[in-house]
């Protein structure tokens, strides 16, 4: 059973930065894409950023230039560096991974990010 464990969330003031980490229980080479999503109460979960097995990255328009997704193959981790945070970035952030062999999508438990104005 694949496990994804997020960490790094917390409370930050507007304009600040946070770095989220997602630790996978197996080699990230087993996933064809990994990503970060976020969700606020009453709204649908939305894509923040993704990274393919080949290293290609994709960002939601509102995150471009502020957020950076990266990975450590050696540590089986995916990261989300978030800069210039605003109150609108307050959400629960989830790590996501799609298995290469089965196309099964896995989710982490989420980490809360709160940005105060």
QUIDA-V637637 format. One record per pair of residues at least 6 apart in sequence whose C-alpha atoms are under 7 Angstrom apart, sorted by the first residue. I is the first residue (numbers start at 1). GAP is how many residues later the second one is. D is the distance in Angstrom with one decimal. If there is no record, write none. Layout:
i = (I	I)
gap = (GAP	GAP)
d = (D	D)
This chain:
i = (2	2	3	3	3	4	4	4	4	4	4	4	5	5	5	5	5	6	6	6	6	6	6	6	6	7	7	7	7	8	8	8	9	9	9	9	10	10	10	11	11	11	12	12	12	13	13	13	14	14	14	14	14	14	15	15	15	16	16	16	17	17	17	17	18	18	18	19	19	19	19	20	20	20	21	21	21	21	22	22	22	22	23	23	23	24	24	26	27	28	28	29	30	30	31	31	31	31	31	32	32	32	32	32	33	33	33	33	33	33	34	34	34	34	34	34	35	35	35	35	35	35	36	36	36	36	36	36	36	36	37	37	37	37	37	37	37	38	38	38	38	38	38	38	38	39	39	39	39	39	40	40	47	48	48	48	49	49	49	49	50	50	50	50	51	51	51	66	66	66	67	67	67	67	68	68	68	69	69	69	70	70	70	71	71	71	72	85	86	87	87	87	89	90	90	90	91	91	91	92	92	92	92	93	93	93	93	94	94	94	94	94	95	95	95	96	96	96	96	97	97	97	98	98	98	99)
gap = (23	24	21	22	105	18	19	20	21	91	103	104	17	18	19	103	104	14	15	16	17	89	102	104	105	13	14	15	104	11	12	13	11	102	103	104	102	103	104	102	103	104	102	103	104	102	103	104	71	72	73	101	102	103	69	70	71	67	68	69	65	66	67	68	63	64	65	60	61	62	63	59	60	61	56	57	58	59	55	56	57	73	53	54	55	52	53	50	49	45	48	24	69	70	22	66	67	68	69	20	21	66	67	68	17	18	19	20	64	65	16	17	18	62	63	64	14	15	16	60	61	62	11	12	13	14	57	58	59	60	8	9	10	11	56	57	58	7	8	9	10	53	54	55	56	6	7	52	53	54	51	52	13	11	12	15	9	10	11	20	7	8	9	19	6	7	18	16	17	18	13	14	15	16	12	13	14	10	11	12	8	9	10	6	7	8	6	30	29	28	29	30	26	23	24	25	21	22	23	18	19	20	21	17	18	19	20	13	14	15	16	17	12	13	15	9	10	11	12	8	9	10	6	7	8	6)
d = (5.8	6.9	5.8	5.2	6.9	6.2	5.6	4.7	6.5	6.8	6.4	4.6	5.3	5.1	6.6	5.4	6.8	7.0	5.5	4.4	6.5	6.6	6.4	6.1	6.1	5.8	5.2	6.5	6.2	5.9	4.5	6.1	6.2	5.3	5.3	4.9	6.1	5.0	6.1	6.1	4.7	5.9	6.3	5.0	6.3	5.4	4.8	6.2	5.4	4.8	6.5	5.7	5.7	5.3	4.3	5.0	6.2	6.2	5.5	5.5	5.4	4.4	6.2	6.2	6.1	5.2	6.8	6.8	5.6	4.4	6.0	5.5	5.0	6.4	6.7	5.9	4.5	6.5	5.4	5.1	6.2	6.2	6.1	4.6	6.7	5.5	6.1	6.8	5.5	6.5	5.4	6.5	5.9	5.6	6.6	6.2	5.3	4.3	4.7	5.7	4.9	6.1	6.2	4.9	6.8	5.7	4.2	5.7	5.9	5.7	5.6	5.5	6.4	5.5	4.3	6.5	5.5	3.9	6.1	5.9	5.1	6.3	6.3	5.4	5.4	6.3	6.7	5.6	4.7	6.0	6.4	5.3	4.4	5.0	5.7	5.1	6.5	5.5	5.5	6.6	6.6	5.9	5.4	4.3	5.9	4.4	6.3	5.4	5.4	6.6	4.9	6.5	6.4	5.9	5.4	6.8	5.4	4.3	6.2	6.4	5.6	5.2	6.6	6.9	4.4	6.5	7.0	6.1	5.1	6.2	6.7	5.5	4.5	6.1	5.6	5.0	6.6	5.6	4.6	6.4	5.8	5.2	6.6	5.6	4.2	5.8	6.3	6.8	6.0	4.8	5.8	6.0	6.7	5.4	4.6	5.4	6.1	5.5	6.6	5.8	5.4	4.3	6.0	5.3	5.3	6.2	7.0	6.7	5.8	6.7	4.4	6.6	5.8	5.2	6.9	7.0	5.6	4.7	6.5	5.6	5.2	6.7	5.6	4.3	6.3	6.4)
